[in-house]
Structures are given as C-alpha cells and as structure tokens.
C-alpha cells in the first residue's frame, strides 16, 4: 500500500503563513530575535522557505503591543511548520502566539511568559536621572535573572520606559522585577505588569 505524503508547495506556488507573536518587541528587535534566526533555521532545515515580511502593532504611549511575521513555505508542509514552531519557541515566542495557513483557524503555540518593568521617567528626583544609568539597571536585572529570562525589547514613552522580559517562569521574573527598587534608584516608583 503506498504511503501517504505530506502536501507540498512547489517553488512556483509557495504556501503563505502569517505568524502572530504575542510579544512586545520593536520592529528592529523583531528582526534580530525572530525573523533573522528563523530564516537561518529555514535555510538549514527546510531550504526554500522564506521570511518575506513582518509588522508590529504600535501604540504611541505603550510602544509595541504585538507583531506578525509573514513566511512562505516550500516543500514538505508539515516539516516546515514543525521547524517554524520549534524555532520560534526556541527563540522565546510567548504563550498566546499563533500561526495561520490560508483561511484555516489560527494554531496556538508559545512557551514563554512576558513581564514588564515600567520605569517612572518624569517624577523621580532630578539627581536620580542625572547620576544613574538605565543600562546598569538592565545589566543588573539580566545578571540576577540569568538564563531564566531574556530582555527582548523596551520602549521609551513620554512618561515611562518599559523593559520587556520573557521567560518560562513568570513568578521568578516578577519577583526579581518587584525587588528592583530596593537596589536601583531608577526603579523607584516602577510598576510590574504581566504581559501574557
């Protein structure tokens, strides 16, 4: 009896897929964290598949709300979709992400959870802003979080600067961020927000 084969897309007729990432990443970070590494994974495991576009939903006050990536799959559809999901989850795709093929219902995926630290950018004493470097705060948080979370992006708004951390243990991330005001003056009056 002949074995069934996965549907394939020819080079002339690629299969378009829209990936929705429940990630608050600026366009440049979307490229660095997701699009470029995904293309490298395609090139290695399913040559011919391509990242062909992307976009971010931006709010003028809060920055990026989520983002999309457009891909075209060629060859073995099931293998290509497996590479797509496996790669994006490896790169930190959050829970609440999904992909959609043609008119099919979105398929959920994602494994990390996002937690934001929103810093007060206007009402702290002037000397706090003058004598403290936000990069030292970021480096300190990254060192404390270690491999448990990654700073995927940030947003500098008119009144607050938000740092977006993603990892598989949101309670651990939240605990570190909530304790930040005890160690860094720039984190005074900060807010911690769950993103996923």
N, C-alpha and C positions, 0 to 999 in steps of 0.2 A: 504494500500500500504506500503511495507516495506521501512524503512528509509535507505538512503544511509549512508555508514560508510566511515570514512577516511581510506586510505590504512594504513596497519600496517606492521611493520617489526618484525619478530619473533626474539627471542634471538639467534637462530642459523643463522639468516640472517639479521644482522643489516644494516641499511641504512647509508652509508658513506656520510658525508658532509664536504666540505672544506670551511672554513670561511677565507676570506681575510680582514684584518683590515688595513685601511689606517692610521696607527698610527706608529709614530716613537718611538718605545719602545724597549729597550734592552731585550734579552731573559728572564732575571730574572724578569724584570718588567712585561713582557707579562704574566708570570705565576702568579705574585701577583695581577695584576689589572684585568686580563681577565680569564685565564684558571682556577685557583682555585675557584674564585667566581662563574664561570659558572658551574663547577662541583657541587658546593653546591646547585645552583639553580636546576640543573637536579635532584639531589638526593631528593630535597624537592618536586618538582612539576611533574617530569616525571622520576621516578626511572627506572634504567636500561640504560638510556642514559649516554654516557661517552665521556669525552675529552681523546683522545688517542694519540695526538701528536701536534707538532707545530714547527714553524721555523720562523726565521727573516732574511730578506734581509739586509745584512750589507755592508756598504761602508767603506773602511779603513780610509777615510778622514772625512766623514759626519756621520758615525755610521749607526744606523738602518734607513732604508728607509720605510719599511712596515713589516707586519708579517702575518702569517697564523696560523690557529688553525684547527686541524682535529678532527672531532667528529663522533661518531657512535650513531645513533638514534634507539630506540626500542619502540614499542608500537604505539600510535596514532601519525602519522607523522605530521599532521597539528598542533596538540597541542605542540609537541616537537619543531617544527620550530618557533612557536609563543614564547615559553619560551626562545629559543635561541636568537632571535632578541630582545625581550623585555629586557632580562637580559643584553646582551652586550651593548645595548643603555643606559641602566641604569648605567652601569659601565663606560660609556664615549666613546663608539665607535664613531669614526669620520665619517662625511659625506664622501662618496667615498668608504666605506666598502661594502662588498657583501658576499653572500654565494652561493655555487653551489652544487646541488644534482646530482650525476652521471654526465651525459653528458648534462644536462639541462643548459640553459643560466644562468649566474650569476644573482642573485636577489639583487638589491642595498638596503642598509639600512645605518643608522648612523644619529646622531643628533648633535654632537659637531663639532667645528672647531679648528684646531690647529694653534698656533702662537709660533714661536721660538724666543728666545733671544740668540743671538750668541755673546759670550764674547771674547774680544781680549786677548789671552793668552800669547802673546810674546812681544808686543811693548809698553806696558804701563811702566811708571817709576818703577824701581825695588822696591821702598818703597811701592808702591801701592799693589803689590803682597805680600810683607812681612808683612804689617800691616792691611790687610783686609781679612776677612773670607768669602768665597763664600756662606757658609751656612747662614750667617747673611743676605746676599743679597736675598737668596732664601726665608728665613723666612719673610723678609720684603715684598717681592713681594706677597707671599702667603697671608699675612695679609691684604694687600691692595686689592687683588683680591677677598678675602673672598670666598663665595660659588659660585662665577661666573666662576671660572676656577680652574683646578687641574694640578699640575705638574705631568705628567705621567711618564716622563723619562728624561734622559740627556745623553750627550755624551762628553767625553773629548778627543778631537782630538789633533793632533800635534801642531796646531796653535790657535785653538779656542775651547771653551767649549760652547756647546749649551744646553739650557734648553727648554724643550718641554711642553708647556701649552695647555690644551684643555678645551673648554667651549662653551656654546651656543651663546655667544655674542662676536664675534671676534673683533669688534671695541673697545669694553671695554678692552679686553685683550691687544690689540695693544697700546691703549692709555697709559695704565699702564707701559708696557714694554718700550715704546718710551721715557717715562719720567724718566726711571731708572737712566740714567747718571747724572741727577740733584741731586740725593740723595745718590748714591753709587759709590765711585771711581772705583770699579771693573767693572762697567758698562760703563765707558768711552770708546768711540770708538766701542761700541757694535752695532750690526745690528739686526733688527727685520724682521722676514720673515713669511709670511703666508704659512701654510703647507697644507691647504685643499681648 
